[in-house]
Each structure stands twice: as C-alpha cells, then as structure tokens.
Amino acid sequence: MMRMKDTYKWLVYLVLSIALFLLSACSSNSGSANTQATANPTQAPVNGFGTAANHVHSLLALPGHVLVLATHYGIFRDEDSGTTWAKVAAGPKQLMEGLMAYSLGVSSLNTQRLYVLTQIAIVPHSGTLGLYTSADQGRTWKLATAYAGITSTAPFSEEPGNDTPDEVYIYLSDLGALGLRVSLDDGQHFSSTGTLPFGLIDNVLAIPGAAGQLLAYGSEGVARSIDGGLHWQVLKGLNGGINEMVTSGPHSPIYASGDAGIYSSLDGGKSFTLVNSEASYGSLTTSPVEQQVLYGETGRSIFRSADGGHTWSALPHINGNLGKLAVDPSDAAQVYLSLSYPTAMYTFKQNAVSWQSLTPKL
C-alpha cells in the first residue's frame, strides 16, 4: 500500500501559494478573469465524454442513482447508475459554454442543491466566470454570482453550508487568512467571516447536522469553528498537514487523510485520533449507510476499509490515470471511480473480479 511521503507538505504549500495554478495550468493562466487564450481542442472525440484531453475535477454520487461529473470540458449527468449520460452544461450553446467546472458540492440539507465553480477552458468562450448553482440535482444550472463581483481571480474551493440549504462558503486563496466568505442566498451575495488561524487552507468542511460548525484544513493543520467561521480554535494532536476530509452525514465519523496517515473523529470534529499511519490518500470517500466503510485512492491503486480506516485492502487493479472516488449513497459495497486523459467512468462492487466500465460510447 502506497502512502504520500514528506514531499506532500511542500507540494501543498506550492499548490496553495499559487491558488488556482493547477486548475489554470490545464486550461489557461493564473486563474484571473483576464486569462490568456488557450487552444480549442481539435482532436476527435474518443468516447461520450469528448476528446482524450478531457479530465475530471469533481465527482458526486447522489441519492436516486444520480451521478454528476465536473470535467474540463463540461458537466455530465446520469440518473440510471451510469448507463446513460447527458452533457448538461458547458457544451456548445449551453450555459457555461467554453468553461471548465471544478469544486462540485452538494448541500447536506438538500441533495437537490448543488454548487460548482468555473474557470476558462477554451477561448473564445461565451460563458460567464462565476459560481453556479442547481436546484434540481444538476439537471439545470444558473449563474449564482460572477467572479467580477467578489474577486479579481477565482475561488479556490466551495463548500455548501450546514445552517440552511441556501448557505455556501467559498475560499479566496489570494486573501489568505481573510479569504473565507459565506453566502446565505445560494451564492448571490457573500460576506466575510472571521480570520482563519492559517495563512492558507485547502477547504472547509461544514459538519452535517451541526449548524455553524466548520473544520478548516490544509498544510498547516486543522481548526474548528462553532459560529460559522467567526472564531477558530486550532486542534491539537494532528501531525503535519491534512489534504482531504470527509464525512457521510449527521452524527457520523469524520475522516481525514494527511501527512501522518488516516485520522478519525468520533466527537463531531472536536478531536481526531490517528487510526492508520501507513495509509494516505488523495481522494477519500465514505458510506452513509455503513459509516465504517471507506475508499481511498493513491493515484495508482484503490483501497477499501471496513473498520473506519484502521485496516485497508486493495481492490483489483485498473489501468489509467485514476481520479475521483464516490461511494454509492445507498450501497456501501459499490464505489464509482473517474479516470482522466481521457475521461472515463468505472464502478466496482464488493467481491467482483474487475471494474465495470460506465463510459459512454460515441
């Protein structure tokens, strides 16, 4: 089983110090609204997700067997467990035309309410850079707010809130400790929160079922707020940085992956315990129906834990550039995996001998 080495820490510093450089590097320049021209992909499509240049930024598995995939060249949606995909945004003559989609999130209070951030994918483009939202589980989208009204660059990440379904947080990395903003009207207007205890963060986790309780995490550690981000307390007992944090619902364990390994919190994020020092994952997902079940991805392999992250077993090997994971919300034995360059989708059910392709054909 592979785990990230100490180089992870300086890599995170590099990523956050230039905020959206990684997103921009696969599309344009520094993430500002004044992006340089990029080449329109001219290759022939290789599958229903487009050309071999397409790649995945976010993946959601939602109730009702709905999958939503945010890629460099469009948002794709399926509502029959991966059988039939539709491009619902960022295609020709669609909303977000010419934009890429990243940081896709769903409200824990209303799984119909989704949010997504955008950046330039191709030039010329007709889409407006901004935060977009959906009220129907990703079938249709609308512009919530344009970046021009809130930032000169672009948000690094978004996180749906836990006070109301209309609450959403964004993080503006160029503002450092002052970069966390909150909206109470589905992203139409934003206001400042308190000063973060860290210069830069990866993201915040709004703890489901605990109104106003947030966890901010990144290369400098983890901090907790109980008042919607106005005040913060740094958590002790975590060594090194945290790059991923997930939970499956109210009163569920919170899991974190970082420099030291896998952590678990059983008290709503007040404290964390190191449960495995040999594993660390770039993508982590957990099951809402079996809260001890976790899936993790190293970039080369996929692993599963059935005991809250204490022990892990490898799933069958799959070729390709491994991307994002999402567990089926009604079946802990089924996990979805995205691949990039080209974009592809697969699923695996426990005790199967291989991964099953869900990639649409031309």
C-alpha positions in Angstrom: 0.0 0.0 0.0 1.5 3.4 -1.0 1.4 6.4 1.2 2.4 10.0 0.5 6.0 10.9 1.6 7.1 14.1 3.2 7.2 15.8 -0.2 3.4 16.2 0.2 3.8 19.1 2.6 5.8 21.3 0.3 3.7 20.3 -2.7 0.6 21.5 -0.8 2.3 24.8 0.0 3.2 25.2 -3.6 -0.4 24.5 -4.8 -2.0 26.8 -2.3 0.5 29.6 -2.7 -0.4 29.9 -6.3 -4.1 29.1 -5.6 -5.6 28.0 -8.9 -2.4 27.5 -10.8 -3.1 23.7 -11.2 -6.6 24.4 -12.4 -5.3 27.1 -14.7 -2.4 25.0 -15.9 -4.9 22.6 -17.5 -6.7 25.5 -19.1 -5.3 29.0 -19.1 -3.1 31.1 -16.8 -3.3 32.2 -13.2 -7.0 31.9 -12.7 -7.8 35.6 -13.1 -10.6 36.8 -15.3 -8.1 38.1 -17.8 -6.9 34.7 -18.9 -4.7 34.2 -21.9 -6.0 32.4 -25.0 -5.9 28.6 -25.0 -6.3 26.2 -27.9 -9.7 24.8 -28.6 -9.3 21.0 -28.6 -9.2 19.8 -32.2 -8.9 16.1 -31.6 -11.7 13.7 -32.5 -13.8 12.5 -29.5 -12.7 9.2 -28.1 -15.9 8.5 -26.2 -19.1 10.2 -25.0 -17.0 12.4 -22.6 -15.1 14.0 -25.5 -11.5 14.1 -26.6 -8.5 12.4 -25.0 -7.6 15.8 -23.4 -10.7 15.8 -21.2 -10.1 15.2 -17.5 -12.1 15.1 -14.2 -12.1 17.7 -11.4 -15.1 16.5 -9.3 -17.5 13.6 -8.9 -20.7 13.3 -6.9 -22.8 10.2 -6.3 -26.3 11.3 -5.2 -29.5 9.6 -4.0 -31.7 8.1 -6.7 -28.7 6.6 -8.6 -27.6 10.0 -9.9 -24.0 10.7 -10.9 -22.7 14.2 -11.7 -19.2 14.7 -13.2 -17.5 18.0 -13.5 -14.8 17.9 -16.2 -12.5 20.3 -18.0 -14.9 20.3 -21.0 -18.4 20.1 -19.5 -20.6 18.8 -16.7 -22.1 15.4 -17.4 -25.1 13.8 -15.5 -26.5 10.3 -15.3 -29.6 9.1 -13.4 -29.5 5.4 -14.0 -26.3 4.3 -12.3 -24.0 5.2 -15.2 -26.0 3.8 -18.1 -27.0 7.0 -19.9 -25.0 10.2 -19.7 -26.1 13.7 -20.8 -23.9 16.8 -21.1 -25.9 19.4 -19.0 -23.6 22.4 -19.0 -20.5 23.9 -20.7 -21.3 22.4 -24.1 -22.0 24.3 -27.4 -24.9 26.7 -26.9 -25.2 25.6 -23.3 -24.8 27.6 -20.0 -21.1 27.8 -19.1 -20.1 27.4 -22.8 -16.3 27.3 -23.0 -15.7 27.0 -19.3 -14.4 24.1 -17.2 -16.1 23.1 -13.9 -14.4 22.3 -10.6 -15.1 22.0 -6.9 -18.6 20.5 -7.2 -20.5 20.3 -4.0 -23.9 19.2 -2.7 -25.9 20.5 0.3 -26.2 18.1 3.2 -29.6 19.7 4.0 -31.0 19.3 0.5 -29.4 16.9 -2.0 -31.1 18.7 -4.9 -29.0 21.8 -4.2 -25.6 21.7 -6.0 -22.8 24.3 -6.4 -19.9 24.4 -8.9 -17.1 26.8 -9.6 -15.9 27.6 -13.2 -12.7 28.6 -15.0 -11.8 29.3 -18.6 -11.4 26.1 -20.7 -11.3 27.5 -24.3 -11.0 30.8 -26.0 -13.2 32.3 -27.2 -15.9 31.4 -24.7 -19.3 32.8 -24.1 -19.8 31.6 -20.5 -19.5 33.9 -17.6 -16.9 33.0 -15.0 -18.6 32.5 -11.6 -20.2 30.3 -9.1 -23.2 28.3 -10.5 -25.9 26.5 -8.7 -28.5 23.9 -9.4 -31.8 23.3 -7.6 -32.7 20.0 -9.3 -29.7 17.8 -8.7 -27.7 19.0 -11.6 -30.3 18.8 -14.4 -30.3 22.5 -14.9 -27.9 25.3 -13.7 -28.0 29.0 -13.3 -25.3 31.6 -12.5 -25.3 32.5 -8.8 -22.7 35.2 -8.9 -20.0 36.3 -11.3 -16.4 36.4 -10.0 -16.1 40.0 -11.1 -18.3 41.0 -8.2 -16.3 39.2 -5.5 -12.7 38.6 -6.6 -10.1 39.5 -9.2 -9.0 35.9 -9.5 -11.3 32.9 -8.7 -12.3 31.0 -5.6 -10.0 28.0 -4.7 -12.9 25.9 -3.4 -16.6 25.9 -2.3 -18.4 24.1 0.5 -22.2 24.0 1.0 -23.1 25.2 4.5 -25.0 23.5 7.3 -27.3 26.2 8.6 -29.7 26.2 5.6 -29.7 24.7 2.1 -29.1 28.2 0.8 -25.8 28.6 2.6 -22.5 28.2 0.8 -18.8 29.0 1.6 -16.1 29.9 -0.8 -12.4 30.3 -0.2 -10.3 33.1 -1.9 -6.8 31.9 -1.6 -5.2 35.2 -2.7 -6.6 36.7 0.6 -5.0 34.1 2.8 -6.4 34.1 6.3 -9.1 36.6 5.3 -10.3 34.6 2.3 -13.3 32.7 3.7 -16.6 34.1 2.5 -20.2 32.9 3.2 -23.4 33.4 1.3 -26.9 32.9 2.7 -28.8 33.2 -0.6 -27.4 30.4 -2.8 -24.3 32.3 -3.7 -25.8 35.6 -4.9 -24.2 37.7 -2.2 -21.2 37.0 0.0 -19.9 38.4 3.3 -16.7 38.0 5.3 -16.2 35.5 8.1 -13.6 35.7 10.8 -9.8 35.5 10.3 -8.6 32.0 9.8 -5.7 30.8 12.0 -3.8 29.6 8.9 -2.3 31.6 6.1 -3.8 29.2 3.5 -6.2 26.3 3.6 -7.3 23.5 1.3 -11.0 23.8 2.1 -13.6 23.8 4.9 -15.9 21.0 5.9 -19.4 22.1 7.1 -20.3 19.3 9.6 -23.7 17.9 8.6 -26.4 18.3 11.3 -24.2 20.7 13.3 -25.3 24.2 12.3 -22.4 26.7 12.2 -19.8 24.1 13.0 -16.9 24.1 10.5 -13.5 22.5 10.1 -10.8 24.3 8.1 -7.9 22.2 7.0 -4.7 22.3 4.9 -0.9 22.0 5.1 -0.9 23.9 8.5 -3.3 21.6 10.3 -7.0 21.7 11.3 -9.0 24.4 13.0 -12.6 24.3 14.3 -15.3 26.9 14.4 -18.7 26.7 16.2 -20.1 30.0 15.0 -19.9 29.9 11.2 -16.3 30.8 10.9 -16.3 34.0 13.0 -13.9 32.4 15.6 -11.5 29.5 15.2 -9.6 27.1 17.5 -6.6 25.1 16.2 -7.0 21.4 17.0 -4.0 19.7 18.7 -2.8 16.2 18.2 -2.6 16.2 14.4 0.9 16.0 13.0 1.6 17.6 9.6 -0.9 18.7 7.0 -4.4 17.4 6.1 -5.3 17.2 2.4 -8.7 15.5 2.5 -11.6 15.4 5.0 -14.9 13.6 4.6 -18.0 12.6 6.5 -21.2 10.8 5.4 -23.9 12.7 7.3 -25.1 13.9 10.7 -23.5 12.3 13.8 -21.2 10.3 11.5 -17.4 9.8 11.9 -15.2 12.4 10.3 -12.2 11.1 8.5 -9.1 12.9 7.4 -6.1 12.0 5.3 -2.8 13.7 5.5 1.0 13.6 6.2 0.8 11.3 9.2 -1.9 8.9 7.8 -5.6 8.5 8.4 -7.4 10.2 11.3 -10.9 9.6 12.6 -13.1 11.8 14.8 -16.0 10.3 16.7 -17.0 13.5 18.6 -18.1 15.8 15.7 -14.6 17.1 15.0 -13.6 18.2 18.5 -10.7 15.8 18.4 -9.0 13.4 16.0 -7.3 10.0 16.5 -4.6 8.6 14.2 -6.0 5.2 13.1 -3.5 4.2 10.4 0.0 5.7 10.0 0.7 3.7 6.8 -2.0 5.0 4.5 -2.7 8.4 3.0 -5.0 9.1 0.1 -5.5 11.9 -2.4 -9.2 11.0 -2.9 -11.2 9.7 0.1 -14.9 8.8 0.3 -17.2 7.2 2.9 -20.5 5.5 3.0 -23.7 7.0 4.6 -25.2 3.6 5.2 -22.2 1.8 6.7 -20.2 4.5 8.4 -17.1 2.4 8.9 -16.7 1.8 5.2 -14.1 4.0 3.4 -12.5 4.0 0.0 -9.2 5.7 -0.8 -7.1 6.3 -3.9 -3.3 6.8 -4.1 -3.0 7.7 -7.8 -2.1 4.1 -8.7 -4.4 1.9 -6.7 -7.8 1.9 -4.9 -8.2 0.6 -1.4 -11.2 -0.2 0.9 -11.5 -0.1 4.6 -14.4 -1.8 6.5 -13.3 -0.7 10.0 -13.1 3.1 10.0 -9.7 3.3 8.3 -7.8 1.1 10.7 -7.0 -1.5 8.0 -7.2 -1.4 4.2 -7.3 -3.9 1.4 -6.6 -3.3 -2.3 -9.3 -3.5 -4.9 -8.5 -5.1 -8.3 -6.0 -3.1 -10.4 -7.4 -0.7 -13.0 -5.3 0.9 -15.7 -5.4 4.6 -16.4 -5.0 8.0 -14.7 -7.0 7.4 -11.5 -9.1 10.4 -10.4 -12.0 10.9 -8.0 -14.0 8.4 -5.9 -17.6 8.4 -4.8 -19.4 5.7 -2.9 -23.0 4.8 -3.8 -25.2 6.6 -1.1 -27.4 3.5 -0.8 -24.9 0.7 -1.2 -21.6 0.7 0.7 -20.4 -2.2 -1.4 -20.4 -0.1 -4.6 -17.9 2.7 -5.4 -17.5 4.9 -8.5 -14.2 6.0 -10.0 -13.3 8.6 -12.6 -10.3 8.4 -14.9 -8.7 11.2 -16.8 -6.9 11.7 -20.1 -9.3 10.6 -21.4 -12.2 11.0 -19.1 -13.8 7.6 -18.2 -16.1 6.2 -15.5 -16.0 2.9 -13.8 -17.8 1.2 -10.9 -16.8 -1.7 -8.6 -19.0 -3.8 -6.4 -17.6 -5.8 -3.5 -16.4 -9.3 -4.4 -16.4 -8.6 -8.1 -13.3 -9.6 -10.0 -12.8 -6.4 -12.0 -14.1 -2.9 -12.6 -17.1 -2.3 -14.8 -16.9 0.5 -17.4 -19.7 3.2 -17.3 -18.0 5.3 -20.0 -20.5 6.3 -22.7 -19.6 5.3 -26.3 -19.6 7.7 -29.2 
